[in-house]
Amino acid sequence: MTGGPSAIIFDLDDTLAATSPLWKRAETELLASLGRNWEPKLARQYKGMNALDVAATIHRILEPEESKEECQKRMREALFRSFEEGPLEPMPGAIGAVRMCSDVAPLALASGSPLPLIRIVLERLEFPPVFQVLISSESVAKGKPFPDVFLSAANHLRVPPESCLVVEDSLIGARAAKAARMKCFLVPSPASQECAEAHTFPSLSDITRDDVRAAFAAGGPTTRTS
């Protein structure tokens, strides 16, 4: 394939919208209810997962008296409160990148956030209505780093996975894209870093049409780190 992707799939949290403070607030609330403090070392183990998997990971590591299901309920409720009450801002270059990519290929959004929150973020931040598919990893069998949510997005768009480009911020998301046999651009959030599974860019503003098309040419685009 030399003409570019058949579809481009964006992550939402910390890729298009700066939601890490909102997630941290919900995680902190859950952990406090379990008698623990929020810690970066713990957070790195679930960065990029959906709310249910975040709570399941916390439950597995901490082994609290509360059931996994109770932890998941608390986490999801706290996340909805956080998104409804907290400030929302787009990531640098996000709206421009979405507009640019929509001129290249059909777009999907595949996120760990619950679907109602995905819609709230897109509406409040006034993203252009160009996403043909919105999907939460809560609706598939396994969330990231498993490929299910990306494969579901490709299936809804009726394109082969290997012709898709994923735009992500987390290592877990990049690994999910690789497992789905998709190309991946990584724009790392502060909690993330470069990885071998993706071409890394400093920000969404640095991604060009040529980069998108070149991802499917021999060798792919040159990784930009400055």
Phi, psi and omega in degrees: 000124181238354185266008181102181184285156172277339177201154177237128184245118179263141162281166180254300190291118181067006169257304177259330182231140182278079186256001183302323176297327180288319175295317180299321179300316179292318178298319179297320179296316178297312182298321179298324179292341178260005178080025181232158176264154174292135181224135179303322181299320178288318183298327180298337183281345180233007179303125179097352179276164175279173187299321181294319180286328174301311181295322179294322178293316177299317180296318181295320184283316186273336181051057180284171177292329180295149179287161176301319181297322178293320177297319179295319178298315180296318182296314183294318178296318179295323180293318178298317178299317182297315180293324182287329186260333188274163177286150178235136176221147174286154172291153181305127177080004188295310184294320177296321179294321179296316179298315180298313183293329179293340175278347184261319185200162173300147184246146170228158175237122182234111191228159173279347178290149173301148184304318178301325180286326175302313182294321178299314182296312181299321181288313183293327181268001174058045172291146178296146184280066186248355180279121180279338181223132171240125183216136176260143178290352172293341185267000179245170186296318182224133178279179177302141015275009174285154188276000192307315186291324178288321177295322177295319179298316179297320180296318178296326179275353179060046176232152178290141182305321185291352177260008183260149173245129178255139174245119189225169174239344188246155176297320179300318178293320179296322178290327175295319178297317178298318179297333178275000181068032180252152170290156181216134168256130180248122173247093193296135168280169180303334181272003184242190181198176178292155175210160184289343184281354188211159169276127188258136178233147180296323179203168177298331180296339182275350180275128181247168174303320180297321178298316182298314181291322183291341180299338182253007172268166181302125177091334180071179182286160176283133179293135180249127182236008179215000000 
